[in-house]
């Protein structure tokens, strides 16, 4: 077996390790969403949630709310427009600015997520992290081991049955 270099070099590759864990959590979340028939990518939900929480936002404000670059937000919004989840409109007097708002379909998706999808994901992550304590690197190791042993989409089957 090959040694896991990212895991054994302590704080030096912490960014790589966090990215790896994030990608694994995102993939597991995507499987949960697919299992529940959600027509979105896991990475798209934060945009809908930001609009639900804040109301209509400019692309720049939406990028800030989600914590990504403006070009990334523009791409995500274009995808969500294509799915009928959001709509855009030009800001009067400023052709460069667009305001993004949820459509009825987008609001329905948020309502469904709030009732069924998010509780399942949150319970699975809480289950994964429930026994963590001690130094950060040990906690990251426990998260990695926990994801390898039982992915999020297989945790808390009682929540999945109710959904």
N, C-alpha and C positions, 0 to 999 in steps of 0.2 A: 504494500500500500504506500502511496506517495504522501509525504508530509504536507499538511495544509499550511503553506507559507504565510498566508494572511492571518491565520489564527495563532501561529506560534511566534510572531514577531511583535507582540505587545501593542503598544500605542502607535508605533511607526506606520502601519497600514490601516489605522482606524477608519479613515474615510472609505477605503475599499471594503472594509468589513461591514460598515454601516450600509453601504450601497448594496452589498450582497444580501444582507438581511432584508433591506427594503424591497429588493427585487423579489425575494422569496415570499415576503408577506403580500406583495402586490399580485404575484402569480396565484397564490392560494386564495386571495380575495377574489380574483377573476374567476376561479373555478366555482366558488360559492355563488357568485353572481350568475354564471352560466347555468348552474344547477337550478337557480330560482327563475330562470327565463329573463333576466335583465338584459336589455339590448344595448348596453353601454360597456365601455372599458372602465376598469376600476379608476384609472387616472382622470376620468371625466366627471366623476361624482363631486369632487371638490368645487368645480365650477358651478354646478347646479346648486350645491349647498351655499356657496357664497352669494349667489343671486337670491336664493330663498331667504337668507339671513339679512342681506343688505338692501334688497330690491334692485332695480336696474342699476348697472354700473358701466362706466366707460371701460374699454379694453384695458387701459392702463391701470385703472382701479381694480379691475378683476384680476389682472396679473399680480398686483400687489397683494390682494386678498388671498390668493392661492400660493404666492411665494415663488413665482416663476418669471421668466422674461416676457416682455410684451410680444415678441414674435411667437413664442410658445403659446401664449394665450390666444393670439390671433388664429393660429392653426387649430387649437382646441375648439374655439368658438365656431370656426368654419365647419368642423366636424359635427358639432352639436346643432348647428343650423340645418345641416344636411339630414340629421336624424329627426328634425322637427322639435327639438327640446328647447331651443332658444330662438329668439328673433333679434335682429339688429336694426337700428335706425341711425341715420346721420344726425349729428347735433346741428341744429339750425345755426347757420352762420359760420360753421367750421367743418368743412368737408373732410378734414383729416380725422375727425373724432367720430367714433361710433359708440352708441349706448346699447348694451346687451340686456335683454330681459327674458325671463322664463316664459314659455308658451304654456298653454293649458296641459299639453302632453308632458312638458318638463316638470310642471308642478305635480302632476299625477305621479311621475317617476320619483320625485322627492318624497311625496307622501307615502308611497309604497316602501321606499328605502327606509324611511324613518320608522315605519311600523314593523317591517320584516327583515330587510337586508342588514341594516346597520346593527340592530340588536344581535343578530347572529354573528356578525364579524366581531363586534365588540366582545361578546361572550367568549369567542374562540381565542382572541388575543389575550383577554384576561386569564383564561385557562392556561395559555402558554406561559404567561408571565407571573402567574400566581405565586409561585414559590421562590421568586428571585430575591436574593439579598446578597450583600457583600460588595466587593469591588466590581467596577464596571466591566472589566475584561472577563471576569467570571460570569457575570450576568449575560454578556453577549454570547459566551460559550453555551450557556444554558439555553438561550433562545435558539441558537443554531441547532443544538442537540434536540430541543423540543420540536422544532420544525421538521427535522429529519425523521424523528420518531413518529410524529403524528401531525400532518399538515393542518392548517386552519380549517379547511373544508371537511375534515373528518372529526373535528372537535365538537363537543356539545350537540350530539345527535338529537337530543330532546328539543332543542330550539329548531333544528331543521325539520323535524316532524311536524311541529306546530305551524311552520311557514308553509 
